Amino acid sequence: MAKANVIDLEAVRRLQALNEPGLPDIVKELFTMFVNTTPAKIQKITDCARKNDLTNFRIETHGLKSASAGIGATDVSEICSRLEKLAESFSLPKADVLLKELNVAFEEAKNALSKVA
């Protein structure tokens, strides 16, 4: 069962306010982009963790944290923030549990976004 705070509806409303009549729906475009690109980003983060590549791990987690916050995927953003902190403490071997949580949070966000858009 999905948690109530998977999506920040206020963030979605802010995006919806950017829509203009006669133009493509920016919310649907952003959600589609997020859903289509996030699995590859999660895979890159996972690969970086396995290789203990701190620099790229930080870059990828920060990028996904920002992108998910921008569209209101709060759980994804929060988990990315926690992953960033692991990198700061040089603890990438401990990332496995959070990476599993990240995959679950993404699936929940994807399902929630499909209902909002």
Phi, psi and omega in degrees: 000133182288145178282157183292332186261022180300320181237134175275104184295333177294320177297320178296317179298321178297320177292318180299329179294342179279345180296141176236141180304138177085353179251160178302151180289109184296327180296312179298320179296315179293318179297316179298316178299315180299312182295322183282331185261338185295320179303319178293324178294318178297320179296319177298317179298316179297315179298318179297321179296317180296326181272356185058039180270085186300317184299306182289330175300313179298315181300312183292317180293322179295317179298316179290324177301313181293315181297317182290323176296321182297329179259000175094013178276079191295320181294318178299314180298317182293320178293320177298322177298317178294322177295320177302319180295326175298318179296321179296331180262011179056040184244042182299329176301339179274003186283344186307313182296316180293326178294323175295317177298322180297317178298318179295315181298321178297315180299319178295318179295318179301315179295317180294319180295326180294336179274337183272322185284000000 
